[in-house]
């Protein structure tokens, strides 16, 4: 039986995690900002022209990034506090390359 290596996550770097959560949230914000601006343009076209489009495209990624930053900071702090008492998350990794059959040994001359 092939045993899988187990790894325990004992600590999350708070600012690094929050930074990456903010970047990912900002990317989602760009997508949602484009979608919302399109619908805003279709709905409010005669009254407000491109004002709402600009607000959605610029404002949504900013709001999403700030929310992602705060959520990342909060979750990393809570996880690190929880790990001190409970021990952390376990991850199991499987190496698929080790399941391959080895080639036959070279002939002896």
Buried (B, 14 or more C-beta within 10 A) or exposed (E): EEEEEEEEEEEBEBEEBBBEBBBBBBBBBBEBBBEBBEEBBEEEEEEEEEEBBEBBBEBBBEBBBBBBBBBBBEBBBEBBEEBEEEEBEEEEEEEEEEEEEEEEEEEEE
